[in-house]
Amino acid sequence: MILLLNYIDLKYKPSKKDLICEFYLEPNKISIEKAASNVALESSIGTWTDIATMNKRVARTLKPNVFYINKRKKIIKIAYNENLFEKGNMPEILSSIAGNIFGMSAIKNLRLMDISFPESIVKSFKGPKFGIEGIRKITKIKKRPLIGTIVKPKLGLNEKEHAKVAYDAWVGGLDIVKDDENLTSMSFNNFNKRVIETIKLRKKAEKETGKIKIYMPNVTAETNEMIKRAKFVKKHGGRYVMIDILTAGWSALQTLRNANLNLVIHAHRAGHAAFTRNEKHGISMLAIAKIARLIGADQLHIGAIVGKMTGTKHEVKDIGENIENSIIHEKGTHMLEQKWYNIKPTMAVCSGGLHPGGIPPLVKIMGNNIIMQFGGGCHGHPNGTKEGAIAIKQALEAVMSKKSLKNYSKTHKELKIALDKFGIIQ
Amino acid sequence: MILLLNYIDLKYKPSKKDLICEFYLEPNKISIEKAASNVALESSIGTWTDIATMNKRVARTLKPNVFYINKRKKIIKIAYNENLFEKGNMPEILSSIAGNIFGMSAIKNLRLMDISFPESIVKSFKGPKFGIEGIRKITKIKKRPLIGTIVKPKLGLNEKEHAKVAYDAWVGGLDIVKDDENLTSMSFNNFNKRVIETIKLRKKAEKETGKIKIYMPNVTAETNEMIKRAKFVKKHGGRYVMIDILTAGWSALQTLRNANLNLVIHAHRAGHAAFTRNEKHGISMLAIAKIARLIGADQLHIGAIVGKMTGTKHEVKDIGENIENSIIHEKGTHMLEQKWYNIKPTMAVCSGGLHPGGIPPLVKIMGNNIIMQFGGGCHGHPNGTKEGAIAIKQALEAVMSKKSLKNYSKTHKELKIALDKFGIIQ
């Protein structure tokens, strides 16, 4: 006698021990109830047909419930018992709730919009070691947004050229210099040599300016190599490492966090838009950001709103709130309740096509707890990196003292030249 | 004086030292040339504006070239100098060619269709330790496809129940038993205990049947934990491990391969369809499969054609050829030339909604060098797992002896019962 299960229960009240997922769901030639049921079973205990090996104990203790269906908006919510997941194992959790389901013939489109993690799962992860408070303590920057650059060109400079560009940016007034997401250890620019050269000039810039300066070397690699590189950074006086969390993967991010090297982890999201961009399918950037915070990214790229990449104002703002606050209240659809318990806040990084003329609207939307990273918006200054950095610093000064860029640029020529090239975003 | 670069050169002849990418590209309100140029620069050395730090040496040695544009099919091809990439570092390579580009406002849709890796990059990876030949040597199965099951329900059975289902499948005639992609170490089913119980019954089944039987325990986790689990498998007489390569990530797969534990690596692709499914955006499964082979997956899920998941006949067949052959010849669009040099072939795994009635068309399309995995198609047999396994074995016997399932089932009752439930796919 094969046991038949029903995965839909609209009267079900989610428990505090449930993990909740919200999905956008377009069925493929079947009812939304049938498709929702398929999503629920394939992401938990079921398969495409009823099976002889299912038993009542499994059904009673582990069957998830689709408890919300909005046919007009095509939104469903599923409550999963926490025991369906291995605590502290993000790949396992995602192989359930963001695994096979995207490929089922039963659905036309499916998007994981948000995940609400229960206490037991939140507490099974470490979260950021430093978080916003730790970053402000290290940098001694109390209130204002942090400003930084990415060394450009993305690839091609040798170690000394790289360090020199970083130096120019620091003495121009930027707090942070970051490697590009595709710069690791190259034939023309060796990782170890670059770290030594760049930290040497970082110390010089710190001495000359009297300020703390940050360098974020990109340790993205196979995990043993990654840890070796991170230890090299630590040994040579570095305070930060960066990693491409999606091309390296979640296991690698957790390995870096668990290594507990006392280095701030900067998370770059290269590749996310392969699955976050389509509004109807894939995984939302919000879900990705929550996962990155849970595992332990101290800083995370979430979008620039006014830059070269997609990502609407509301989307980026919501992500920022989710990674920076302690309690998230449910907000219509696409934002589930989330208590973060022991997990520190991750600092939002806004980057991608930013220039000084975009600072006022970005700070207005996102507030002061952000890091703004400028690539072309710094080195694209007609007079080069140092003046580009000065212009960015001036634009931030204008915003913090509530002056308009236009007025401020009348007495600040570096800013004037930058705005003449890049314009002002209203 | 800022250096201006041109990334389009339709007369450029790719060199053997180039990595070639084919993209499907829909521009966003600009010309395809302009959008292609944006893709080329963002995936290599450029950014959204011209920069003062670019120099002639970098441009001359590293600038990629868009050398093919098909406006009607919306296909472009880009040749990247091999020095743009760190050898042996797949996350770095992907952060270039499958990174920021998907999120650019300059494109509406962008899909990485195929990647042709040059010799230097191919040879910087280990590839499969065993490959098809190694797998056939271990299993002593010379010619026919391998058949296996996934223990179902996906989650919920305890260690002993799990081992018993595996045992039933083995004595019924299946070669392989695999953990499900979301079964790792759970509150109700501990990894170590499961491995011990299941390998114990594997040895019993081997003794009773006189055949080699395979168990593939799922070691997906943070990488140190993953390696610990893999070593536990090895210590207790296991020959295989499986990993969810996309939710764990590329760094983790490489760490597992580099650990060189003399275990066959079975790669599950849970989550791939979040970015492979949309035909216009994301990354093709073909590209993913080539990457998995390069790093070192001995076996890889590529689709079932006749099952519950999407994936057309041509697509799955092309992927199969790409991971199993030594030289791939360019074929119209979507399949670039590839020489695999020292890299062994990866065995294709067909899985997802398979049942005995699907075996004839699948083997006809894919040939004998495949592993067919049956979940519901085994345990969904009305008389349970063992008879389900017998039915699968009988269906394969029919195919190998060129008999029709319908005729063969007249004298094989387990197959008859299975076909009556699942039907026959023509």
Contacts between the chains, C-beta under 8 A, distances in Angstrom:
chain1	res1	chain2	res2	distance
A	2	B	380	7.7
A	2	B	382	7.2
A	43	B	182	7.9
A	44	B	154	6.8
A	44	B	155	6.5
A	44	B	182	7.9
A	45	B	153	4.5
A	45	B	154	5.4
A	45	B	155	5.1
A	45	B	156	5.3
A	46	B	153	6.8
A	46	B	154	7.0
A	47	B	152	5.6
A	47	B	153	7.6
A	47	B	154	6.9
A	47	B	375	4.9
A	47	B	376	4.1
A	47	B	380	7.6
A	48	B	307	8.0
A	48	B	308	4.4
A	48	B	353	4.8
A	48	B	375	7.9
A	48	B	376	5.2
A	49	B	355	7.8
A	49	B	376	3.8
A	49	B	377	7.5
A	49	B	380	4.0
A	49	B	422	7.7
A	50	B	376	7.8
A	50	B	380	6.3
A	51	B	152	5.1
A	51	B	153	6.7
A	51	B	375	7.9
A	51	B	376	5.6
A	51	B	379	4.1
A	51	B	380	4.8
A	52	B	379	5.6
A	52	B	380	7.0
A	52	B	381	6.7
A	52	B	382	7.3
A	52	B	383	7.3
A	52	B	384	4.1
A	52	B	385	6.5
A	52	B	388	7.6
A	53	B	151	7.8
A	53	B	152	5.6
A	53	B	153	6.4
A	53	B	157	7.2
A	53	B	165	5.5
A	53	B	379	4.6
A	53	B	384	7.2
A	53	B	385	6.1
A	54	B	152	7.6
A	54	B	153	5.2
A	54	B	156	7.8
A	55	B	156	7.6
A	57	B	156	7.4
A	58	B	153	5.6
A	58	B	155	7.7
A	58	B	156	3.1
A	58	B	157	7.0
A	59	B	156	7.9
A	61	B	156	7.3
A	61	B	188	7.7
A	62	B	155	6.1
A	62	B	156	5.0
A	62	B	188	8.0
A	83	B	186	7.1
A	83	B	187	5.1
A	83	B	188	6.6
A	84	B	155	5.8
A	84	B	182	7.8
A	85	B	186	8.0
A	86	B	184	4.8
A	86	B	185	5.6
A	86	B	186	5.8
A	86	B	221	7.7
A	88	B	222	7.6
A	89	B	184	5.7
A	89	B	185	7.6
A	89	B	220	7.5
A	89	B	221	5.2
A	89	B	222	7.1
A	89	B	225	7.7
A	90	B	247	7.6
A	91	B	220	4.9
A	91	B	221	6.7
A	91	B	244	5.7
A	91	B	247	4.0
A	91	B	248	4.3
A	91	B	249	7.5
A	91	B	252	7.7
A	92	B	182	6.0
A	92	B	184	4.5
A	92	B	220	5.9
A	92	B	221	7.0
A	92	B	244	7.8
A	92	B	247	7.6
A	94	B	247	4.2
A	94	B	270	7.7
A	94	B	271	6.2
A	95	B	181	4.6
A	95	B	182	4.6
A	95	B	220	6.6
A	95	B	244	4.6
A	95	B	247	4.7
A	95	B	268	7.7
A	95	B	270	4.2
A	95	B	271	6.8
A	96	B	155	8.0
A	96	B	182	4.1
A	98	B	247	7.2
A	98	B	271	5.5
A	98	B	274	6.5
A	99	B	181	5.8
A	99	B	182	6.5
A	99	B	244	7.3
A	99	B	247	6.7
A	99	B	270	3.4
A	99	B	271	5.0
A	100	B	181	6.9
A	100	B	270	5.6
A	100	B	271	8.0
A	100	B	273	7.7
A	100	B	309	7.2
A	100	B	352	7.3
A	102	B	271	6.9
A	102	B	272	7.6
A	102	B	273	3.6
A	102	B	274	4.6
A	102	B	277	6.1
A	103	B	272	6.9
A	103	B	273	3.3
A	103	B	276	7.8
A	103	B	277	6.3
A	103	B	309	4.4
A	103	B	310	5.6
A	103	B	311	7.5
A	103	B	352	7.4
A	104	B	308	6.2
A	104	B	309	6.3
A	104	B	310	7.6
A	105	B	308	5.9
A	105	B	309	6.5
A	105	B	310	5.7
A	105	B	353	8.0
A	106	B	308	7.5
A	112	B	274	7.9
A	151	B	53	7.8
A	152	B	47	5.6
A	152	B	51	5.1
A	152	B	53	5.6
A	152	B	54	7.6
A	153	B	45	4.4
A	153	B	46	6.8
A	153	B	47	7.6
A	153	B	51	6.7
A	153	B	53	6.4
A	153	B	54	5.2
A	153	B	58	5.6
A	154	B	44	6.8
A	154	B	45	5.4
A	154	B	46	7.0
A	154	B	47	6.9
A	155	B	44	6.5
A	155	B	45	5.0
A	155	B	58	7.7
A	155	B	62	6.1
A	155	B	84	5.8
A	156	B	45	5.3
A	156	B	54	7.8
A	156	B	55	7.6
A	156	B	57	7.4
A	156	B	58	3.1
A	156	B	59	8.0
A	156	B	61	7.3
A	156	B	62	5.0
A	157	B	53	7.2
A	157	B	58	7.0
A	165	B	53	5.5
A	181	B	95	4.6
A	181	B	99	5.8
A	181	B	100	6.9
A	182	B	43	7.9
A	182	B	44	7.9
A	182	B	84	7.8
A	182	B	92	6.0
A	182	B	95	4.6
A	182	B	96	4.1
A	182	B	99	6.6
A	184	B	86	4.8
A	184	B	89	5.7
A	184	B	92	4.5
A	185	B	86	5.6
A	185	B	89	7.6
A	186	B	83	7.1
A	186	B	85	8.0
A	186	B	86	5.8
A	187	B	83	5.1
A	188	B	61	7.7
A	188	B	62	8.0
A	188	B	83	6.6
A	220	B	89	7.4
A	220	B	91	4.9
A	220	B	92	5.9
A	220	B	95	6.6
A	220	B	251	7.8
A	221	B	86	7.7
A	221	B	89	5.2
A	221	B	91	6.7
A	221	B	92	7.0
A	221	B	251	6.8
A	222	B	88	7.6
A	222	B	89	7.1
A	222	B	251	5.3
A	222	B	254	4.2
A	222	B	255	5.7
A	222	B	258	6.4
A	223	B	223	4.6
A	223	B	251	4.9
A	223	B	252	6.6
A	223	B	254	7.7
A	223	B	255	4.5
A	224	B	255	6.2
A	224	B	258	6.9
A	225	B	89	7.7
A	226	B	251	6.6
A	244	B	91	5.7
A	244	B	92	7.8
A	244	B	95	4.6
A	244	B	99	7.4
A	246	B	249	7.9
A	247	B	90	7.6
A	247	B	91	4.0
A	247	B	92	7.6
A	247	B	94	4.2
A	247	B	95	4.8
A	247	B	98	7.3
A	247	B	99	6.7
A	247	B	249	7.8
A	247	B	250	6.5
A	248	B	91	4.2
A	248	B	249	5.7
A	248	B	250	6.7
A	248	B	251	4.4
A	249	B	91	7.5
A	249	B	246	7.9
A	249	B	247	7.8
A	249	B	248	5.7
A	249	B	249	0.9
A	249	B	250	5.7
A	249	B	251	5.3
A	249	B	252	5.5
A	250	B	247	6.5
A	250	B	248	6.8
A	250	B	249	5.7
A	251	B	220	7.8
A	251	B	221	6.8
A	251	B	222	5.3
A	251	B	223	4.9
A	251	B	226	6.7
A	251	B	248	4.3
A	251	B	249	5.3
A	251	B	251	7.0
A	251	B	252	3.8
A	251	B	255	8.0
A	252	B	91	7.7
A	252	B	223	6.7
A	252	B	249	5.5
A	252	B	251	3.8
A	252	B	252	6.1
A	254	B	222	4.2
A	254	B	223	7.7
A	255	B	222	5.7
A	255	B	223	4.5
A	255	B	224	6.2
A	255	B	251	8.0
A	258	B	222	6.4
A	258	B	224	6.9
A	268	B	95	7.7
A	270	B	94	7.7
A	270	B	95	4.3
A	270	B	99	3.4
A	270	B	100	5.6
A	271	B	94	6.3
A	271	B	95	6.8
A	271	B	98	5.5
A	271	B	99	5.0
A	271	B	100	8.0
A	271	B	102	6.9
A	272	B	102	7.6
A	272	B	103	6.9
A	273	B	100	7.7
A	273	B	102	3.6
A	273	B	103	3.2
A	274	B	98	6.5
A	274	B	102	4.6
A	274	B	112	7.9
A	274	B	275	4.2
A	274	B	281	7.3
A	274	B	282	4.5
A	274	B	283	5.5
A	275	B	274	4.2
A	275	B	275	4.0
A	275	B	282	6.4
A	276	B	103	7.8
A	277	B	102	6.1
A	277	B	103	6.3
A	277	B	281	6.6
A	278	B	278	5.8
A	278	B	281	6.0
A	281	B	274	7.3
A	281	B	277	6.6
A	281	B	278	6.0
A	282	B	274	4.5
A	282	B	275	6.4
A	282	B	282	7.8
A	283	B	274	5.5
A	307	B	48	8.0
A	308	B	48	4.4
A	308	B	104	6.2
A	308	B	105	5.9
A	308	B	106	7.5
A	309	B	100	7.2
A	309	B	103	4.4
A	309	B	104	6.3
A	309	B	105	6.5
A	310	B	103	5.7
A	310	B	104	7.7
A	310	B	105	5.6
A	311	B	103	7.5
A	352	B	100	7.2
A	352	B	103	7.5
A	353	B	48	4.8
A	353	B	105	8.0
A	355	B	49	7.8
A	375	B	47	5.0
A	375	B	48	7.9
A	375	B	51	8.0
A	376	B	47	4.1
A	376	B	48	5.1
A	376	B	49	3.9
A	376	B	50	7.8
A	376	B	51	5.7
A	377	B	49	7.5
A	379	B	51	4.1
A	379	B	52	5.6
A	379	B	53	4.6
A	380	B	2	7.7
A	380	B	47	7.6
A	380	B	49	4.1
A	380	B	50	6.3
A	380	B	51	4.9
A	380	B	52	7.0
A	381	B	52	6.7
A	382	B	2	7.2
A	382	B	52	7.3
A	383	B	52	7.3
A	384	B	52	4.1
A	384	B	53	7.3
A	385	B	52	6.6
A	385	B	53	6.1
A	388	B	52	7.7
A	422	B	49	7.6
